[in-house]
Amino acid sequence: MSFSSYHLYFDDLETGQEWTSGGRTITEADIVNFAGFSGDFNPIHVDHEFAKGTPFRRPIAHGFGVFCIASGLGVMTPPVRTIALLRVDEWRFQLPVFAGDTIRCRSRVVEKTLRGRGKRGELVWHRSILNQDDKIVQEGEVVTLLECRPLTSTRNAGMRSAECGAEEAACEPR
C-alpha cells in the first residue's frame, strides 16, 4: 500500500476527532540511548545508586525522550500527510516515566486553519501521553502542517468546498 493510499489529508480531519495509539514499553536501552544521543547524562536518568536518593527511588526516563517516543506513536495514529511540525505549545511534564512503563499517545484535533491557498492546512492537536495506569504523564498542544487533498475532479472540488469557504477559488489543483 502506498503512502498516499492510506494517509489522511487535512480535509479528512474534523475538530474534536480523537485517536489513541497502541502502547510502547520504555526500556533501559531507550534511556541509555537517549542519554548518548542527547548528551544528557544527568544521574537522575542513568545512575541507579544516585537515583535511590531521589524521591523517585530509581532512574527516570528523560522527559524529552518520552516526548519523542510518543511523537513516533502519534505519527501513525491517525496516519496523516504531515509536512512539518510547526511548534509545541504549553507542554507540561506531569509524572515521571520509568523503564518498564508502557506509554500511549492520545491525539485530539483542536483547531484547523487553511493555509497556502488551499494546498495545506495548519492543525492544532491536543496530545496526551498516558502511562499503563491511564494517568497523563505529559500533555500539551502540537501544531503541524498537513497536505490538503489535491483537486483532480469536480467531485473532489465539492468535497473541499466546505473547507475552502471563501478561498475556494484559490483551491486549484497542484
TORGU-194570 format. One record per residue: x, y, z of N, C-alpha, C in turn; residue in one letter. Coordinates in steps of 0.2 Angstrom, whole numbers, padded with zeros to 4 digits, always signed. Example, Ala and Ser with C-alpha at 12.3 -4.5 7.8 and 13.67 -1.06 7.14 Angstrom:
BEGIN
+0066-0028+0039+0062-0022+0039+0066-0016+0039A;+0064-0011+0035+0068-0005+0036+0064+0000+0039S;
END
This chain:
BEGIN
+0004-0006+0000+0000+0000+0000+0004+0006+0000M;+0003+0011-0004+0007+0017-0005+0005+0022+0001S;+0010+0027+0002+0009+0032+0007+0003+0036+0006F;+0001+0037-0001-0005+0041-0002-0011+0038-0001S;-0011+0031-0002-0017+0027-0001-0020+0027+0005S;-0016+0028+0011-0019+0027+0017-0018+0032+0022Y;-0015+0038+0020-0013+0043+0025-0019+0048+0024H;-0021+0051+0029-0027+0056+0029-0024+0063+0027L;-0028+0067+0023-0027+0074+0022-0030+0078+0027Y;-0028+0084+0027-0031+0090+0031-0038+0090+0031F;-0041+0089+0024-0048+0089+0023-0052+0083+0026D;-0048+0078+0028-0052+0072+0031-0053+0072+0038D;-0050+0077+0041-0050+0078+0049-0055+0083+0051L;-0058+0082+0056-0063+0086+0059-0061+0088+0066E;-0063+0094+0069-0062+0096+0075-0065+0092+0080T;-0062+0090+0085-0065+0085+0090-0063+0078+0089G;-0061+0076+0083-0059+0069+0082-0053+0067+0087Q;-0053+0061+0089-0048+0059+0094-0046+0051+0092E;-0039+0050+0093-0037+0044+0092-0032+0042+0098W;-0031+0036+0100-0026+0034+0104-0022+0028+0101T;-0015+0029+0102-0011+0024+0099-0010+0018+0103S;-0007+0013+0100-0005+0007+0103+0000+0009+0109G;+0002+0004+0113+0007+0005+0118+0014+0004+0116G;+0019+0007+0120+0026+0006+0119+0029+0006+0125R;+0032+0000+0127+0036+0000+0134+0042+0003+0133T;+0044+0007+0138+0050+0011+0139+0055+0006+0142I;+0061+0006+0139+0066+0001+0141+0072+0005+0144T;+0076+0001+0148+0083+0004+0150+0087+0006+0144E;+0087+0002+0138+0090+0004+0132+0088+0011+0129A;+0081+0012+0130+0079+0018+0127+0082+0024+0131D;+0082+0023+0138+0085+0028+0142+0093+0030+0141I;+0096+0024+0140+0103+0025+0139+0105+0027+0132V;+0101+0025+0127+0102+0028+0120+0100+0035+0120N;+0095+0037+0123+0093+0044+0123+0099+0048+0126F;+0101+0046+0132+0107+0049+0135+0113+0050+0130A;+0114+0045+0127+0120+0045+0122+0119+0050+0116G;+0113+0050+0114+0111+0054+0108+0110+0061+0110F;+0108+0063+0116+0107+0070+0118+0112+0072+0122S;+0116+0068+0124+0122+0070+0129+0120+0072+0136G;+0113+0070+0137+0110+0072+0144+0112+0065+0149D;+0117+0066+0152+0119+0060+0157+0118+0062+0164F;+0113+0066+0165+0111+0068+0172+0110+0061+0176N;+0113+0061+0182+0112+0055+0185+0105+0052+0187P;+0100+0057+0187+0093+0055+0188+0091+0050+0183I;+0094+0050+0177+0092+0046+0172+0096+0039+0171H;+0103+0040+0173+0107+0034+0171+0111+0031+0177V;+0110+0034+0183+0114+0031+0189+0109+0029+0194D;+0109+0022+0195+0104+0019+0199+0106+0020+0206H;+0112+0021+0208+0114+0022+0215+0112+0029+0217E;+0113+0034+0213+0111+0041+0214+0103+0041+0214F;+0100+0038+0210+0093+0038+0209+0089+0036+0216A;+0093+0031+0219+0090+0029+0226+0089+0034+0231K;+0093+0039+0230+0092+0045+0235+0087+0050+0233G;+0084+0049+0227+0079+0054+0225+0072+0052+0227T;+0067+0057+0226+0060+0055+0228+0057+0049+0224P;+0061+0048+0218+0058+0043+0213+0061+0036+0215F;+0067+0036+0219+0070+0029+0221+0073+0025+0216R;+0072+0027+0209+0075+0024+0204+0076+0029+0198R;+0080+0027+0193+0081+0032+0187+0074+0033+0183P;+0073+0039+0181+0068+0041+0177+0070+0042+0170I;+0065+0041+0165+0066+0042+0158+0067+0049+0157A;+0071+0051+0152+0071+0058+0150+0064+0061+0148H;+0062+0067+0150+0056+0069+0148+0055+0070+0140G;+0061+0073+0137+0061+0074+0130+0061+0067+0126F;+0064+0062+0129+0065+0056+0126+0058+0053+0126G;+0054+0053+0131+0047+0051+0131+0043+0055+0126V;+0044+0061+0126+0040+0065+0121+0042+0063+0114F;+0048+0061+0113+0050+0059+0106+0047+0052+0104C;+0047+0047+0109+0044+0041+0108+0036+0042+0107I;+0033+0046+0111+0026+0047+0110+0025+0050+0103A;+0029+0055+0101+0028+0058+0094+0028+0052+0089S;+0033+0047+0089+0033+0042+0085+0026+0038+0085G;+0023+0037+0091+0017+0033+0092+0011+0037+0088L;+0012+0044+0089+0006+0048+0087+0007+0049+0079G;+0012+0048+0076+0013+0049+0069+0009+0045+0065V;+0007+0039+0067+0003+0034+0063-0004+0034+0067M;-0006+0038+0072-0012+0037+0075-0015+0044+0076T;-0019+0047+0071-0020+0044+0064-0014+0045+0059P;-0014+0041+0054-0009+0042+0049-0011+0048+0045P;-0007+0053+0045-0009+0059+0041-0003+0061+0037V;-0005+0066+0032+0000+0068+0027+0004+0074+0030R;+0008+0073+0035+0011+0079+0038+0017+0082+0034T;+0017+0088+0034+0023+0091+0030+0028+0094+0035I;+0026+0096+0041+0031+0099+0046+0027+0100+0053A;+0032+0099+0058+0030+0101+0064+0031+0108+0065L;+0026+0112+0067+0027+0120+0067+0029+0122+0074L;+0026+0119+0079+0028+0121+0086+0024+0117+0091R;+0027+0118+0097+0024+0114+0103+0022+0120+0108V;+0016+0120+0110+0014+0125+0114+0012+0122+0121D;+0014+0126+0126+0012+0124+0133+0012+0117+0135E;+0018+0114+0134+0019+0107+0135+0020+0106+0143W;+0017+0101+0146+0018+0100+0153+0020+0093+0154R;+0026+0092+0159+0028+0086+0161+0025+0085+0168F;+0021+0080+0168+0017+0080+0174+0019+0074+0179Q;+0021+0068+0176+0023+0062+0180+0029+0059+0177L;+0033+0056+0182+0039+0053+0179+0037+0046+0175P;+0042+0044+0171+0041+0038+0167+0047+0034+0169V;+0046+0028+0170+0052+0023+0172+0052+0018+0167F;+0058+0015+0166+0059+0009+0162+0054+0004+0165A;+0051+0001+0160+0045-0004+0161+0038-0001+0161G;+0038+0005+0161+0031+0009+0160+0030+0008+0152D;+0023+0008+0151+0021+0007+0144+0017+0014+0143T;+0018+0017+0138+0015+0024+0136+0011+0023+0130I;+0006+0027+0129+0002+0028+0123+0001+0035+0122R;-0001+0037+0116-0002+0044+0114-0009+0045+0112C;-0012+0050+0115-0019+0052+0113-0019+0058+0110R;-0022+0059+0104-0022+0065+0099-0029+0067+0098S;-0030+0073+0099-0037+0076+0098-0036+0082+0093R;-0040+0083+0088-0040+0089+0084-0043+0094+0087V;-0040+0100+0088-0042+0106+0092-0044+0111+0087V;-0040+0112+0082-0042+0118+0078-0039+0117+0071E;-0042+0119+0066-0040+0118+0059-0040+0125+0055K;-0034+0127+0052-0034+0133+0048-0031+0132+0041T;-0034+0134+0036-0032+0133+0029-0026+0137+0028L;-0021+0135+0025-0015+0139+0023-0013+0138+0016R;-0009+0142+0013-0006+0141+0007-0010+0140+0001G;-0015+0145+0001-0020+0145-0005-0024+0138-0006R;-0025+0135+0000-0029+0129+0000-0024+0123-0001G;-0018+0123-0002-0014+0117-0003-0012+0114+0003K;-0012+0117+0009-0010+0114+0015-0015+0117+0021R;-0014+0114+0027-0018+0117+0032-0014+0116+0039G;-0015+0120+0043-0012+0120+0050-0017+0117+0055E;-0014+0112+0058-0019+0108+0063-0016+0109+0070L;-0020+0111+0075-0018+0111+0082-0021+0104+0085V;-0016+0100+0088-0018+0094+0091-0017+0095+0099W;-0021+0092+0103-0020+0092+0110-0017+0084+0110H;-0011+0084+0113-0008+0077+0114-0007+0076+0121R;-0009+0070+0123-0008+0067+0130-0004+0061+0129S;+0001+0060+0134+0004+0054+0134+0002+0051+0141I;+0000+0045+0140-0003+0041+0145+0001+0035+0147L;+0001+0034+0154+0005+0028+0156+0000+0022+0156N;+0003+0016+0158-0001+0010+0158-0007+0010+0163Q;-0007+0015+0168-0012+0016+0173-0017+0021+0170D;-0017+0023+0164-0021+0029+0161-0020+0035+0164D;-0014+0036+0167-0013+0043+0170-0009+0047+0165K;-0010+0053+0165-0007+0058+0160+0000+0059+0163I;+0005+0058+0159+0012+0059+0161+0015+0066+0158V;+0012+0067+0152+0014+0073+0148+0008+0075+0144Q;+0007+0082+0143+0002+0084+0138+0003+0091+0136E;+0000+0093+0131+0000+0100+0128-0002+0100+0121G;-0001+0105+0118-0003+0106+0111+0003+0106+0106E;+0002+0102+0100+0007+0102+0095+0003+0104+0089V;+0007+0109+0085+0004+0111+0079+0008+0109+0073V;+0005+0106+0068+0008+0103+0062+0005+0106+0056T;+0008+0105+0050+0006+0107+0044+0005+0101+0040L;-0001+0101+0037-0003+0095+0033-0005+0096+0026L;-0004+0092+0022-0007+0092+0015-0014+0092+0014E;-0017+0097+0010-0024+0096+0008-0025+0091+0002C;-0031+0089+0002-0032+0084-0004-0031+0087-0010R;-0028+0085-0015-0027+0088-0022-0034+0088-0025P;-0035+0093-0029-0042+0093-0033-0040+0090-0040L;-0043+0085-0041-0042+0082-0048-0048+0081-0052T;-0054+0082-0049-0061+0082-0052-0066+0086-0049S;-0071+0087-0052-0077+0091-0050-0079+0088-0043T;-0079+0081-0042-0082+0078-0036-0077+0080-0030R;-0071+0080-0032-0066+0082-0026-0067+0089-0024N;-0068+0093-0029-0069+0100-0028-0075+0101-0023A;-0081+0097-0024-0086+0098-0020-0085+0096-0013G;-0080+0091-0012-0078+0088-0006-0074+0094-0002M;-0071+0098-0005-0067+0103-0002-0070+0110-0001R;-0076+0111-0004-0079+0117-0004-0081+0120+0003S;-0083+0115+0007-0084+0117+0014-0078+0120+0018A;-0073+0116+0016-0066+0118+0020-0063+0124+0017E;-0064+0125+0010-0061+0131+0007-0065+0137+0008C;-0071+0137+0009-0076+0143+0010-0074+0148+0005G;-0073+0154+0007-0071+0160+0003-0065+0159-0001A;-0061+0154+0001-0054+0153-0003-0055+0148-0008E;-0061+0146-0009-0062+0140-0014-0059+0141-0021E;-0059+0148-0023-0056+0149-0030-0049+0148-0030A;-0046+0149-0024-0039+0148-0023-0037+0140-0022A;-0041+0136-0022-0040+0129-0021-0039+0125-0027C;-0035+0128-0031-0034+0125-0038-0030+0118-0037E;-0030+0114-0042-0025+0108-0042-0018+0110-0042P;-0014+0106-0039-0007+0107-0038-0003+0105-0045R;
END
